[in-house]
């Protein structure tokens, strides 16, 4: 990986907050089905148990990972970091 020509700029960018979303799966349902749900009901997502999750950074798919529990907290272990082409 090539080092940036401006290290000061790189340090400044490291403080810029980004949104990270981990997507477990998706489901489409009609609004009336959604409104009919009761507490405790299960909504089946479009993935198998144990399947990798998608990791988005600022709405861009950046990685895949697996859910883990560490010290009682839910987390993600990255299994693949995607080679995302740069915007022109």
Secondary structure as the mmCIF struct_conf table of DSSP 4:
data_model
#
loop_
_struct_conf.conf_type_id
_struct_conf.id
_struct_conf.beg_label_comp_id
_struct_conf.beg_label_asym_id
_struct_conf.beg_label_seq_id
_struct_conf.end_label_comp_id
_struct_conf.end_label_asym_id
_struct_conf.end_label_seq_id
HELX_LH_PP_P HELX_LH_PP_P1 UNK A 2 UNK A 4
BEND BEND1 UNK A 5 UNK A 5
HELX_RH_AL_P HELX_RH_AL_P1 UNK A 7 UNK A 13
TURN_TY1_P TURN_TY1_P1 UNK A 14 UNK A 15
BEND BEND2 UNK A 16 UNK A 16
STRN STRN1 UNK A 20 UNK A 23
HELX_RH_AL_P HELX_RH_AL_P2 UNK A 31 UNK A 35
TURN_TY1_P TURN_TY1_P2 UNK A 36 UNK A 36
TURN_TY1_P TURN_TY1_P3 UNK A 39 UNK A 40
BEND BEND3 UNK A 46 UNK A 47
TURN_TY1_P TURN_TY1_P4 UNK A 49 UNK A 50
HELX_LH_PP_P HELX_LH_PP_P2 UNK A 51 UNK A 52
STRN STRN2 UNK A 53 UNK A 57
TURN_TY1_P TURN_TY1_P5 UNK A 58 UNK A 59
STRN STRN3 UNK A 60 UNK A 70
TURN_TY1_P TURN_TY1_P6 UNK A 71 UNK A 72
STRN STRN4 UNK A 73 UNK A 81
HELX_LH_PP_P HELX_LH_PP_P3 UNK A 84 UNK A 87
#
